[in-house]
Amino acid sequence: MNKVFKKVFKAARGMMMVVNETTSSVQTGKKAAVAVAVMGALAAGTAVAAETVVEYQTTVITEDTVVAPGEYVGAADTIYHNTNGTEGAAIGYAVKKDVIASVTIADSTFKNWTVHNTGSYGVVYGAAVSVHGASSVSMTNVTIEDNAALATWKTSGVQGVGYRQQGGEFYAKNLTIKGNVADGDTMGGGISLLDISKGSIENLTVSNNAIVNNIRETVPNFGVAVGAGLSAAYRPVNLTITNATFENNTIDSVYAYGGGIYIESYTPTPAGATTMTFDTLSVKGNRAEGSGLGVGGGMAIFQEETQVTIKNAVFEGNMANDYGGGIYNSGNLTFSGTNTFTDNTADIGNDLYNEGTITIQDGKTTFNSGIESDGVLNVAAGATLSVAGKTIITALTGEAGATLELGSTADVVVNNAIDGLNLVGAGELNDTTGGDVQAVVDAVKNTDKGSFKSVGMAEGEVMGAVTATVETDANGEVVVAGKTVAANEKTESLSDQVTLAPQMITRIMMNDVRKRMGDLRASEGTHGVWARYNGGEMSGSGMKADFNMIQVGIDTVPVADAPRFGVAFSYAQTDAEGDAGLAKTEIDSYSLAVYGTKMYDNGLFVDVIGRLATTESEITVLRNQAAMNNLALSASGELGWRFDVTKSFFVEPSVEATYTYTNGSTFTMGRGNYELEAAESLVGRAGVAAGLTCPNNKGEVYVRAAVVHEFMGDTTMNSRIGNFSAAPIVTDGKDTWFEYAIGAQYNVNKNTYVYADVERTGGAALDEDWRANVGVRYSF
């Protein structure tokens, strides 16, 4: 026997043997402990005075039985007691020998029953419900809560305070067992199952059950409590439990085993092994507090014959005094799917203490708080074992292609016997060590058979994934011979969002005089006021952005033949989305501009504009948020010439250059610190417009096209976490695209005109799917 099991076996076996012997002796008695049906007083619904002795009626069933649905509620001031073998204060059945019958319970609640056994070697079975014999039990929509089973004689025991079944088959759906309390040497504070040949439970909640004040230190082998939530022990159980929750179940005893769940096979008498499968399991906040020994805060598994499979489970915040805060195992335990252990505590093995056999069959099982394995820990090909915290694995065995992930390297000792192990440092470890893959290698010692198939570190929050090559040096130590670091995909996604701000500023601010104010030749006044809407949609490189801008301006010609000088203010709002909706940016921009425009009689025109803009960006990537502010300075000049080919047809070539400087900005997101360096942009445009003028100077319609080139536009984003910096993300901003549009202007009268055009671009990394420009100008 292993070292913990020797202690547990000696104490627990004494309790179980006494329980079994008592059960046998009581069953041969005149009143048979497993003989209580719905008692006369309860069936009649009459109150029973406190401390009243209830004469239990023997009910031996010989045919299928259906319990009437309803609420079976005990009187708060009533204690049911007997001198030997009290069973089922609410309902109890025994199946006649050589008879196979079924018991069906549905849509019922069993609440506030208290049973008290004062006899020598007496045993309390199921304060609410107890079934015994070769029966098949079916429960649907049943709640068992706030019941108590007290066995105060020095060697008395309790089995299944809320529900106890021995023998037959057990099937349940939507079963809740909560708030039950036991005092004494107890198997199953909430539920006890023995000798179940087969069965299943779907949607099980076991919470806030307790085994208390069990401190019989003066009596050898007693003061033993197992499974405050569930006990499947002594006799073999074959059961599948799906979608189960065990929360806040506690044991306060000399010896405490399995705060949430206790599972054991007792062989060779009676022969047989317990086999249990849990699929979708939550085990949280359970406690095994033993003044002598506390084992398995969340779950305790004993005996190598015991077979337990856990699929898709969460063990969190469980506690044991001594071994295995999450799980203690000396049986045969298999993990499948995704399993996570977090914040479990124990003196040895916070998440897990293993003296039996554990197999990670598939998926990923993560122990975040530390494990100790002195038994067999086997990882199948394609499966991942992830460990962090204080970890000791005496022997890691398994198949080539298995993966071991280390969340930390301090206090980690792993002896690897897998030939072809994939060894990887977790992303958080990558961030905290700056990609120190050698520390990962040093934490794992290969035995004669052990070797690494691959070595690396997963992508962190900031640091990129690491792929390493290793070799054995002259001293026989495995050392890193070389490594490559990939760009961090999350940082790249963030960079796409962050660098969007200067790109958008440049593209939105870039507007020729026709976009801004229409055809000024139609303006006859000295002074003018105007307003326009400019909005659209841009997309490209996995990004999509909608923008809307309102701009208003006022201008004047101070003296005859002077240029028209003006000032304009604008507000723009942009919503951008990338990476299939996982990254989003909201940008608010405010701009103040001054401009000067001169229209010559020969068709020549010159337009110069300077802008000062601020942007406020709210960035979200994978639910992490950041804020960034930028200041932009921009200047542009446009030169064009209008040629009237005929009286009603014109051609207008033009060129424009726009320079924009956007300052740098720093921000934090998650645990990372980021810096967007200052960016510069120089955009040149050459194009032509051609159109028709309307009779009587009523306006014009036109088409235009241009080729545009970005000569600068590069951006650099730096990222840092703790004392370590990742490689900068540099984006090449140089680009060329084409733009084309159709537009019109309508002169309402000699003082007022309206103008509009619709534009598209193509060929750029970020293109305009459409852009609408609509404005009105009034002159006086």
C-alpha positions in Angstrom: 0.0 0.0 0.0 1.1 3.6 -0.6 1.9 5.9 2.2 -1.4 7.9 2.3 -3.6 4.9 1.6 -2.2 3.0 4.6 -3.4 5.8 6.9 -6.8 6.2 5.2 -7.4 2.4 4.8 -6.8 1.7 8.5 -9.2 4.4 9.7 -11.9 4.2 7.0 -12.0 0.4 6.9 -12.9 0.2 10.6 -15.8 2.5 10.1 -17.1 0.7 7.0 -16.9 -2.8 8.5 -18.8 -1.7 11.6 -21.5 -0.1 9.3 -21.7 -3.3 7.3 -22.0 -5.5 10.4 -24.6 -3.3 11.9 -26.6 -3.3 8.7 -26.6 -7.1 8.6 -27.6 -7.5 12.2 -30.4 -4.9 11.9 -31.7 -6.4 8.8 -32.2 -9.8 10.6 -34.1 -8.0 13.4 -37.8 -8.0 13.8 -38.3 -4.6 12.4 -35.7 -4.6 9.6 -33.9 -1.2 9.4 -34.7 -0.9 5.7 -38.3 -1.1 6.3 -39.8 2.3 6.5 -42.4 3.4 4.0 -44.2 6.7 4.1 -45.1 6.5 7.7 -48.6 6.7 8.9 -48.2 10.1 10.6 -46.6 11.5 7.5 -49.1 10.1 5.1 -51.9 11.5 7.1 -50.2 14.8 7.2 -50.5 15.1 11.0 -48.0 16.8 13.2 -45.8 14.7 15.5 -44.8 16.1 18.8 -41.1 16.8 19.5 -39.2 13.7 20.8 -42.1 11.4 19.9 -41.0 7.8 19.4 -42.3 6.7 16.0 -43.0 3.0 15.5 -41.7 2.3 12.1 -43.8 0.2 9.8 -42.1 -2.5 7.8 -42.8 -2.1 4.1 -41.4 -4.8 1.9 -42.2 -4.2 -1.7 -42.9 -7.1 -4.1 -43.9 -5.1 -7.2 -43.2 -1.8 -9.0 -44.0 1.1 -6.8 -44.6 4.8 -7.6 -44.2 7.4 -4.9 -46.9 10.0 -5.1 -45.5 13.4 -6.2 -45.5 16.2 -3.7 -43.7 17.9 -0.8 -42.7 15.7 2.1 -41.8 18.2 4.7 -40.9 17.3 8.3 -42.0 19.3 11.3 -39.3 21.6 12.5 -39.7 20.6 16.2 -39.8 16.8 15.5 -37.0 14.3 15.9 -37.5 10.8 14.7 -35.4 8.3 16.6 -34.9 4.7 17.4 -32.4 2.6 19.3 -31.1 0.6 16.3 -31.0 1.1 12.5 -33.2 4.2 11.7 -33.9 4.4 8.0 -35.7 6.9 5.8 -37.6 9.5 8.0 -39.6 10.4 4.9 -39.6 7.3 2.9 -37.9 3.9 3.0 -38.3 0.7 1.0 -36.9 -2.8 1.2 -37.2 -5.2 -1.7 -38.3 -8.7 -0.9 -35.7 -11.3 -1.4 -35.6 -12.8 -4.9 -37.9 -10.1 -6.1 -36.9 -7.4 -8.7 -39.0 -4.3 -8.4 -38.7 -0.7 -9.3 -39.3 2.5 -7.2 -40.2 5.7 -9.1 -40.0 9.1 -7.5 -40.8 12.3 -9.5 -41.7 15.9 -8.9 -41.1 15.7 -5.2 -39.3 17.5 -2.4 -38.0 15.9 0.8 -37.2 18.6 3.4 -36.5 19.2 7.1 -36.4 15.5 8.2 -34.3 14.7 11.2 -33.4 11.2 12.3 -31.6 10.3 15.5 -30.2 6.9 16.4 -29.3 6.3 20.0 -28.7 2.6 19.9 -25.5 0.7 20.1 -23.9 0.1 16.7 -26.9 1.7 15.2 -26.8 3.1 11.7 -28.8 6.0 10.2 -29.7 5.4 6.6 -31.0 8.3 4.6 -32.9 10.9 6.6 -35.0 11.7 3.6 -35.0 8.6 1.3 -33.5 5.2 1.6 -33.9 2.2 -0.7 -32.4 -1.3 -0.3 -32.4 -4.4 -2.3 -32.3 -5.6 -5.9 -34.4 -2.6 -7.0 -34.4 -0.1 -9.9 -34.8 3.4 -8.7 -35.8 6.3 -10.9 -35.8 9.9 -9.8 -36.9 12.9 -11.9 -37.2 16.5 -10.7 -36.4 15.7 -7.1 -35.0 18.0 -4.4 -33.7 16.7 -1.1 -32.7 19.5 1.3 -32.1 20.5 4.9 -32.3 17.1 6.4 -30.2 15.8 9.3 -29.0 12.4 10.4 -27.6 12.1 13.9 -25.9 9.0 15.2 -24.5 10.1 18.6 -23.6 6.8 20.2 -19.8 6.4 20.1 -19.7 3.9 17.3 -22.8 4.8 15.3 -22.7 5.7 11.6 -24.6 7.5 8.9 -25.1 6.5 5.3 -26.4 9.1 2.8 -28.1 11.8 4.8 -30.2 13.0 1.9 -30.4 9.8 -0.1 -29.0 6.3 0.3 -29.4 3.3 -1.9 -27.8 -0.2 -1.6 -28.2 -2.6 -4.5 -30.0 -2.5 -7.9 -29.9 0.2 -10.5 -30.2 4.0 -10.0 -31.3 6.5 -12.6 -31.9 10.2 -11.9 -32.5 13.4 -13.8 -32.7 16.9 -12.4 -31.7 15.9 -8.8 -30.8 18.5 -6.2 -29.3 17.5 -2.8 -28.4 20.4 -0.6 -28.1 21.7 3.0 -28.1 18.2 4.6 -26.1 17.7 7.8 -24.6 14.5 9.4 -23.1 14.0 12.8 -21.1 10.8 13.2 -19.0 8.4 11.2 -20.5 9.2 7.8 -20.5 7.8 4.3 -22.0 10.5 2.0 -23.2 13.6 3.7 -25.6 14.2 0.8 -25.9 10.9 -1.0 -24.5 7.4 -0.5 -24.5 4.7 -3.3 -23.5 1.1 -2.7 -23.6 -1.9 -5.0 -25.2 -0.1 -7.9 -25.0 -2.5 -10.9 -25.5 0.3 -13.4 -27.1 3.7 -13.6 -26.9 7.3 -14.6 -27.5 10.8 -13.2 -28.2 13.8 -15.4 -28.2 17.3 -14.1 -27.1 16.8 -10.5 -26.5 19.5 -7.9 -25.0 18.6 -4.6 -24.2 21.7 -2.4 -23.8 22.9 1.1 -23.9 19.4 2.7 -21.9 19.0 5.8 -20.5 16.3 8.1 -19.8 18.0 11.5 -18.5 17.5 15.0 -17.1 14.0 14.2 -14.4 13.9 16.8 -14.4 10.4 18.4 -10.7 10.4 18.9 -10.9 8.2 22.0 -12.4 5.3 20.0 -10.0 3.4 17.7 -10.7 3.8 14.0 -13.5 6.2 14.5 -14.1 9.9 13.8 -14.1 8.9 10.1 -16.1 10.8 7.5 -16.1 10.3 3.7 -17.8 12.2 0.9 -19.6 15.2 2.3 -21.3 15.5 -1.1 -21.3 12.0 -2.5 -20.0 8.7 -1.4 -19.7 5.7 -3.7 -17.9 3.2 -1.6 -17.6 -0.2 0.2 -19.6 -2.1 -2.5 -19.0 -1.6 -6.2 -20.8 1.1 -8.1 -21.2 1.4 -11.9 -22.5 4.9 -12.6 -22.3 7.8 -15.2 -23.0 11.3 -14.0 -23.5 14.1 -16.5 -23.7 17.8 -15.9 -23.0 17.7 -12.2 -22.1 20.4 -9.6 -20.6 19.8 -6.2 -20.2 23.1 -4.3 -19.4 24.0 -0.7 -19.7 20.6 0.9 -17.6 20.2 4.0 -16.2 17.6 6.4 -15.2 18.5 10.0 -13.8 15.2 11.4 -10.7 13.5 12.8 -10.3 11.8 9.4 -11.8 13.6 6.5 -11.7 12.0 3.0 -13.4 13.6 -0.1 -15.0 16.9 0.8 -17.0 16.8 -2.4 -16.8 13.2 -3.6 -15.5 10.0 -2.2 -15.1 6.9 -4.4 -13.7 3.5 -3.5 -13.7 -0.2 -4.4 -13.6 -2.6 -1.5 -12.2 -5.9 -2.7 -12.1 -8.9 -2.6 -15.1 -9.1 -0.3 -17.5 -8.3 -1.9 -15.7 -8.8 -5.2 -16.0 -6.0 -7.8 -14.7 -2.6 -8.7 -16.3 0.8 -8.6 -16.5 2.4 -12.1 -17.7 6.0 -12.4 -17.7 8.5 -15.2 -18.3 12.2 -14.8 -19.1 14.2 -17.9 -19.2 18.0 -17.5 -18.4 18.4 -13.8 -18.0 21.4 -11.5 -16.4 20.9 -8.1 -15.9 24.2 -6.2 -15.4 25.3 -2.6 -15.5 21.8 -1.0 -13.4 21.1 2.1 -11.9 18.0 3.8 -10.8 19.3 7.2 -9.5 16.5 9.3 -7.7 17.2 12.6 -5.9 13.8 12.1 -5.9 13.7 8.3 -7.6 15.6 5.5 -7.5 14.1 2.0 -9.1 15.1 -1.3 -10.9 18.4 -0.8 -12.7 18.1 -4.1 -12.5 14.3 -4.7 -10.9 11.3 -3.1 -10.3 8.1 -5.0 -9.1 4.9 -3.3 -8.0 1.4 -4.3 -6.3 0.6 -7.6 -9.3 -1.3 -8.8 -11.4 1.9 -8.8 -11.9 3.2 -12.3 -12.9 6.9 -12.6 -13.2 9.0 -15.8 -13.5 12.8 -15.7 -14.5 14.7 -18.8 -14.6 18.5 -19.1 -14.3 19.4 -15.4 -13.5 22.5 -13.3 -12.0 22.1 -9.8 -11.7 25.4 -8.1 -11.2 26.6 -4.5 -11.3 23.2 -2.9 -9.2 22.5 0.3 -7.7 19.5 2.2 -5.5 19.7 5.2 -3.0 17.2 4.0 -3.1 15.7 0.5 -4.8 16.7 -2.7 -6.8 19.9 -2.4 -8.4 19.2 -5.7 -8.1 15.4 -6.0 -6.4 12.7 -4.1 -6.0 9.5 -6.2 -4.8 6.1 -5.4 -7.1 4.4 -7.9 -7.2 4.6 -11.7 -8.2 8.0 -13.0 -8.6 9.1 -16.6 -9.0 12.7 -17.8 -10.6 13.5 -21.2 -11.6 16.8 -22.9 -10.8 20.1 -21.2 -10.2 20.1 -17.4 -9.0 23.0 -15.3 -7.8 23.1 -11.7 -7.4 26.5 -10.0 -6.9 27.8 -6.5 -7.1 24.5 -4.8 -5.0 24.1 -1.6 -3.4 21.4 0.5 -0.2 20.8 2.4 1.0 18.5 -0.4 -0.4 18.6 -3.9 -2.6 21.7 -4.1 -4.5 20.6 -7.2 -3.6 16.9 -7.2 -1.9 14.3 -5.1 -1.4 11.0 -7.0 -0.3 7.6 -5.7 -2.3 5.6 -8.3 -2.5 5.8 -12.0 -3.6 8.8 -14.0 -4.0 9.0 -17.8 -4.5 12.2 -19.8 -6.4 10.5 -22.6 -7.1 13.5 -24.9 -7.7 17.2 -24.8 -6.0 19.4 -22.3 -5.9 19.1 -18.5 -4.5 22.1 -16.7 -3.3 22.2 -13.1 -2.6 25.8 -12.2 -1.8 25.5 -8.5 0.7 22.6 -8.3 0.6 18.8 -8.2 2.6 15.9 -6.7 2.6 12.6 -8.4 4.4 9.6 -6.9 2.4 7.2 -8.9 2.0 6.7 -12.7 1.2 9.8 -14.7 0.6 8.9 -18.3 -0.1 11.3 -21.3 -1.4 9.9 -24.6 -0.3 11.1 -28.0 -2.1 14.4 -28.9 -3.1 15.1 -25.3 -1.7 18.0 -23.2 -0.8 18.1 -19.5 -0.3 21.6 -18.3 1.2 22.3 -14.8 2.1 25.4 -12.8 2.9 26.0 -9.2 4.9 23.6 -7.1 5.0 20.4 -9.1 6.8 17.1 -8.6 6.2 14.3 -11.1 8.3 11.3 -10.2 7.7 9.6 -13.6 6.0 11.1 -16.6 5.1 8.3 -19.0 3.1 8.1 -22.2 3.3 8.1 -26.0 5.3 10.0 -28.5 3.5 13.2 -29.5 2.2 13.9 -25.9 2.6 17.5 -24.8 3.8 18.8 -21.4 3.1 22.5 -20.9 4.8 24.4 -18.0 3.1 27.4 -16.6 6.1 28.1 -14.3 9.6 26.7 -13.8 10.2 27.6 -10.2 9.6 24.6 -7.9 9.0 22.3 -10.9 10.7 18.9 -11.1 9.6 16.5 -13.8 11.3 13.2 -14.7 10.3 12.4 -18.3 10.2 8.9 -19.6 8.3 9.7 -22.8 10.4 9.2 -26.0 9.2 12.1 -28.2 7.7 14.6 -25.7 6.5 18.0 -27.0 7.7 20.4 -24.3 6.3 23.9 -24.3 6.3 26.8 -21.9 2.9 28.5 -21.5 2.2 31.9 -22.8 2.2 33.6 -19.4 5.6 32.0 -18.7 6.9 33.4 -22.0 5.8 36.8 -20.9 7.3 36.7 -17.5 10.7 35.2 -18.6 11.1 37.1 -21.9 11.0 33.8 -23.9 13.6 32.0 -21.7 13.1 28.5 -23.2 16.2 27.2 -21.5 14.4 27.5 -18.1 11.7 25.3 -19.5 14.2 22.7 -20.6 16.0 22.7 -17.3 12.8 21.9 -15.4 12.4 18.6 -17.1 14.9 15.8 -16.8 14.9 13.1 -19.4 15.4 9.5 -18.1 17.3 7.0 -20.3 14.1 6.5 -22.4 13.0 10.1 -22.4 13.5 12.6 -25.2 12.1 15.8 -26.7 10.3 15.8 -30.0 9.9 19.6 -29.9 10.7 22.4 -27.6 9.2 25.9 -27.5 7.0 28.5 -25.8 3.5 29.4 -26.6 2.5 32.9 -27.6 2.0 35.2 -24.6 0.0 38.3 -24.2 2.9 40.3 -25.6 5.8 37.9 -26.4 5.7 35.9 -29.6 5.8 32.1 -29.9 9.2 30.5 -29.6 10.5 27.5 -31.5 13.8 26.1 -30.2 16.3 23.4 -31.2 18.1 21.5 -28.5 21.2 19.4 -28.2 23.1 17.6 -25.5 26.3 19.2 -24.3 29.5 17.6 -23.1 28.1 17.3 -19.6 25.1 15.4 -20.8 22.8 18.4 -20.2 20.1 19.4 -22.7 20.7 22.9 -23.9 19.0 25.2 -26.4 21.1 25.4 -29.6 18.9 28.0 -31.3 15.5 29.6 -31.4 13.2 31.6 -33.6 10.5 34.0 -32.3 7.3 34.6 -34.3 5.4 37.8 -34.3 2.7 37.9 -31.6 -0.6 37.5 -33.4 -2.5 39.4 -30.7 -0.1 42.3 -31.0 -0.3 42.3 -34.7 -4.1 42.5 -34.4 -3.7 45.3 -32.0 -1.3 47.0 -34.3 -3.8 46.9 -37.2 -6.2 48.7 -35.0 -3.7 51.2 -33.6 -2.2 52.2 -36.9 -5.7 52.7 -38.3 -5.9 56.1 -36.6 -3.1 57.8 -38.6 -4.2 56.1 -41.8 -7.8 57.2 -41.3 -6.7 60.8 -40.4 -4.7 61.0 -43.6 -7.4 59.6 -45.9 -10.3 61.6 -44.4 -8.4 64.9 -44.3 -7.3 64.5 -47.9 -9.8 66.5 -49.9 -9.5 68.7 -52.9 -11.3 72.0 -53.2 -14.1 70.5 -55.2 -14.9 68.1 -52.4 -14.7 70.8 -49.8 -16.7 73.6 -51.4 -17.9 72.5 -54.8 -17.2 74.7 -57.9 -16.3 78.0 -56.4 -16.7 79.7 -59.8 -20.4 79.6 -59.2 -20.0 81.7 -56.0 -20.7 85.4 -56.7 -20.5 86.9 -53.2 -17.5 88.3 -51.3 -18.2 86.2 -48.3 -19.4 82.7 -47.9 -20.5 80.0 -45.4 -20.7 76.4 -46.2 -21.4 73.0 -44.6 -20.9 69.5 -45.9 -21.3 65.8 -44.9 -18.5 63.4 -45.8 -18.9 59.8 -45.0 -18.4 56.2 -46.2 -16.9 52.8 -45.7 -13.4 51.6 -46.0 -12.1 48.0 -46.0 -9.0 46.0 -46.6 -6.4 43.8 -44.9 -9.1 42.2 -42.7 -10.4 45.6 -41.6 -13.7 47.3 -42.1 -14.4 50.9 -41.1 -17.3 53.2 -41.3 -16.7 57.0 -41.0 -18.9 60.0 -40.8 -17.8 63.7 -40.9 -19.5 67.0 -40.6 -17.5 70.1 -41.6 -18.5 73.7 -41.6 -16.6 76.8 -42.8 -16.7 80.5 -43.4 -14.5 82.5 -45.8 -14.1 85.9 -47.4 -12.2 87.8 -50.1 -10.7 90.6 -48.1 -9.9 92.8 -51.1 -10.5 92.6 -54.8 -8.5 90.0 -56.7 -7.2 88.6 -53.4 -7.4 84.9 -52.6 -10.4 83.7 -50.6 -9.3 83.0 -47.0 -11.4 80.8 -44.7 -11.5 78.7 -41.6 -13.3 75.4 -41.1 -14.1 73.1 -38.3 -14.9 69.4 -38.6 -15.9 66.4 -36.4 -15.5 62.8 -37.6 -16.5 59.6 -36.0 -15.1 56.2 -37.2 -16.1 52.7 -36.2 -13.6 50.0 -37.3 -13.7 46.3 -36.9 -11.2 43.6 -37.7 -10.3 39.9 -37.2 -13.8 38.6 -37.6 -15.2 41.0 -35.0 -12.6 40.2 -32.3 -11.0 43.7 -32.6 -12.8 47.0 -32.7 -11.8 50.6 -32.7 -13.9 53.8 -32.2 -12.2 57.0 -33.2 -13.4 60.5 -32.6 -11.6 63.3 -34.5 -11.8 67.1 -34.2 -10.1 69.3 -36.8 -9.5 73.0 -37.2 -8.4 74.2 -40.7 -7.4 77.4 -42.4 -7.4 77.7 -46.2 -6.7 80.0 -49.0 -8.1 79.6 -52.5 -7.6 81.5 -55.7 -9.6 81.1 -58.9 -8.1 82.8 -62.0 -10.1 83.9 -65.0 -8.0 81.7 -67.3 -9.1 78.6 -65.5 -6.1 78.2 -63.2 -6.8 77.6 -59.5 -4.7 77.1 -56.4 -5.8 75.8 -53.1 -3.7 75.6 -49.9 -5.0 74.3 -46.6 -3.5 73.6 -43.2 -5.1 71.5 -40.4 -4.7 70.7 -36.8 -6.5 67.6 -35.6 -6.9 65.6 -32.5 -8.1 62.0 -32.3 -9.4 59.9 -29.4 -9.3 56.1 -30.0 -11.0 53.4 -27.9 -9.6 50.0 -28.9 -10.9 46.6 -28.0 -9.0 43.4 -28.8 -10.2 40.1 -27.4 -12.2 41.9 -24.7 -9.1 43.9 -23.6 -9.5 47.6 -23.9 -7.1 50.6 -24.3 -7.4 54.3 -25.0 -5.0 56.3 -27.2 -4.9 60.0 -28.1 -3.1 61.5 -31.1 -2.4 65.0 -32.5 -2.0 65.4 -36.2 -0.7 68.3 -38.3 -1.4 68.4 -42.0 -0.8 70.7 -44.9 -1.8 70.2 -48.5 -1.7 72.1 -51.8 -3.7 71.6 -55.0 -3.0 73.1 -58.4 -5.5 72.7 -61.3 -6.6 74.2 -64.6 -10.1 74.2 -66.1 -10.3 74.1 -69.8 -13.6 74.8 -71.5 -13.4 72.6 -74.5 -16.8 73.8 -75.7 -19.4 76.1 -74.2 -20.9 73.1 -72.3 -18.0 70.7 -71.9 -14.9 71.1 -69.7 -11.8 69.2 -68.7 -10.1 69.9 -65.4 -6.7 68.3 -64.6 -5.2 68.8 -61.2 -2.4 67.6 -58.9 -2.4 67.6 -55.1 0.1 66.8 -52.4 -0.7 66.3 -48.7 1.7 65.9 -45.8 0.5 64.7 -42.4 2.5 64.3 -39.2 0.8 62.3 -36.4 2.6 62.3 -33.0 3.4 59.1 -31.0 1.2 57.7 -28.2 1.6 55.2 -25.4 -1.1 53.1 -23.8 -1.6 49.9 -21.8 -3.8 46.9 -22.6 -4.0 44.0 -20.3 -0.6 43.5 -18.8 1.2 44.9 -21.8 2.6 48.4 -22.4 2.5 49.7 -26.0 3.9 52.7 -27.9 2.9 53.9 -31.3 5.8 55.9 -32.7 5.2 59.1 -34.6 4.2 58.6 -38.2 4.6 60.7 -41.3 2.6 60.6 -44.5 3.1 62.2 -47.9 0.4 61.5 -50.4 0.4 62.7 -54.0 -2.6 62.7 -56.3 -2.8 63.4 -60.0 -6.2 63.3 -61.7 -8.6 64.8 -64.1 -12.3 65.8 -64.1 -14.5 66.1 -67.1 -18.1 67.4 -67.2 -21.0 69.2 -68.7 -22.3 72.6 -67.7 -26.0 73.2 -67.6 -27.7 76.0 -69.5 -28.3 79.3 -67.7 -25.6 78.6 -65.2 -27.8 76.1 -63.3 -24.9 73.8 -62.5 -22.8 70.9 -63.8 -22.3 67.2 -63.8 -18.9 65.5 -64.0 -16.9 62.4 -63.6 -13.4 62.4 -62.2 -10.5 59.9 -61.8 -7.1 60.0 -60.2 -4.1 58.0 -59.3 -2.8 58.4 -55.7 0.4 57.3 -54.1 1.5 57.2 -50.5 5.3 57.9 -50.4 5.7 57.5 -46.6 3.1 56.1 -44.2 5.2 53.6 -42.3 4.2 52.9 -38.7 6.0 51.2 -35.8 4.4 49.8 -32.7 6.5 48.7 -29.8 5.3 46.4 -27.0 6.6 45.5 -23.6 5.6 43.4 -20.7 7.5 43.7 -17.4 11.2 44.0 -18.2 10.9 42.4 -21.6 10.3 43.9 -25.0 8.9 42.1 -28.0 10.0 42.7 -31.5 8.4 45.8 -32.9 5.6 45.6 -35.4 6.5 47.6 -38.4 3.9 48.3 -41.1 4.9 49.4 -44.6 2.6 52.3 -45.4 3.7 52.9 -49.0 0.8 52.2 -51.3 -0.8 53.2 -54.7 -4.5 53.3 -55.5 -7.0 54.7 -58.0 -10.0 56.8 -57.2 -13.0 57.5 -59.4 -16.2 59.5 -58.8 -19.3 61.0 -60.3 -20.8 64.2 -59.0 -23.0 67.2 -59.7 -23.7 70.7 -58.6 -27.0 72.6 -58.7 -27.1 76.4 -58.4 -30.3 77.2 -56.6 -29.8 80.9 -57.2 -27.0 83.4 -57.5 -26.2 83.1 -53.8 -26.8 79.4 -53.1 -25.7 76.1 -54.5 -25.7 72.5 -53.4 -23.1 69.9 -54.5 -22.5 66.1 -54.1 -20.4 63.3 -55.4 -19.9 59.6 -54.8 -16.4 58.1 -54.8 -14.7 54.7 -54.8 -11.1 53.6 -54.7 -9.3 50.4 -55.7 -5.9 48.9 -55.4 -4.9 50.0 -51.9 -4.4 48.0 -48.7 -7.3 50.1 -47.3 -9.8 51.1 -50.0 -13.0 53.2 -50.0 -15.9 50.9 -50.8 -17.9 54.1 -51.1 -17.6 57.7 -50.0 -20.3 60.3 -50.3 -19.8 64.0 -50.1 -22.8 66.4 -49.9 -22.6 70.1 -49.2 -24.3 73.5 -49.5 -22.8 77.0 -49.8 -24.3 80.4 -49.4 -22.6 83.5 -50.6 -23.3 87.1 -49.7 
